[in-house]
Amino acid sequence: MKKIRILFATLLVVACTGFLQAQDLNDAIEAYNLGATAAQEGNYVTAIEHLNRALDLGNALGEDGISVVTDCKNLIPQLYLRHAKELAAGGKGLESLPFLDKAAETAFAYGQGGIPEEVNDLKSKVYYIIANEAFGKKDFENAIENYNKVLELDPSNGIACLRLGQAFANSGQEENAIAALQNAAQLGQEANANRLLASIFLRQAVGAQKNKEWEQVYEASLKAAEFADNVQANKLLGLAAMELKRFPQALTSWEKVMNADLNAKDINTTYYRLAVVYEGLGDKANACTYYKKILNDPNFKSIAEYKIKTELKCE
């Protein structure tokens, strides 16, 4: 009689266990269905909560829960990504970032390929928008931080590199600006990068000129002219070269200034500079030619007459 009671108890335990497992499986399926329904309705956060519960229940069931676990793992990373995209599209870039991280994290954990790459692409776009907004508000520190985040995710983004250089330049970090802009030039932004590089070196040259630091003026304006061979760069380079008695370079620079606009308002000043340069080079004939060009200018009449009649004895 005792054996019968033991057998009955054992059968009862097995029956209860089977019932409980069936109930847990039903709970897991119900949680999954609730999650799937919420996802279809666009309630992604709620959907993820239900699916995570279904995943836990499925894992606890072992082999009986494999199907539920697989379906949850396929869907959860996708929902994190969808919700992040929805937030980003609605102008909530910062709020989208944690969900993008969860999408990548769960995709990696669940073996879902492709999602991490898509996450990185979207994160780089979000950081770029945040950086641009900061740049527009002249919050260059924040802009620099976020342009760097863009480049960590997308090192070949030449536009982000260009904007990083601008942000550095506007915050007074010229060496960092130069490095970023040189990199941007290598990434397809050569024309824009060179224009900005020229402006940085030109600013350095102007600053040095105020203190009459002619060697620095020369070096900075020479670089400015390399990146943008314009009148202002050549005027500064010409002046510095004259002060340093580097007349061949001075001649090249002032000829470029002259040829850029023969009708410029200050063309007689350029003629005077060329006369002085030719005189420094020992070329009397050309020096006389340019002094004669400014004989009728009241600003240069006295010095021109003296050079022509007394010092050079021009014919």
Secondary structure, 3 states (H helix, E strand, C coil): CHHHHHHHHHHHHHHHHHHHHHHHHHHHHHHHHHHHHHHHCCCHHHHHHHHHHHHHHHHHCHHHHHHHHHHHHHHHHHHHHHHHHHHHHCCCHHHHHHHHHHHHHHHHHHCCCCHHHHHHHHHHHHHHHHHHHHHHCCCHHHHHHHHHHHHHHCCCCHHHHHHHHHHHHHCCCHHHHHHHHHHHHHCCCHHHHHHHHHHHHHHHHHHHHHCCCHHHHHHHHHHHHHHCCCHHHHHHHHHHHHHCCCHHHHHHHHHHHHHHCCCCCCHHHHHHHHHHHHHHCCCHHHHHHHHHHCCCCCCCHHHHHHHHHHHCCCC
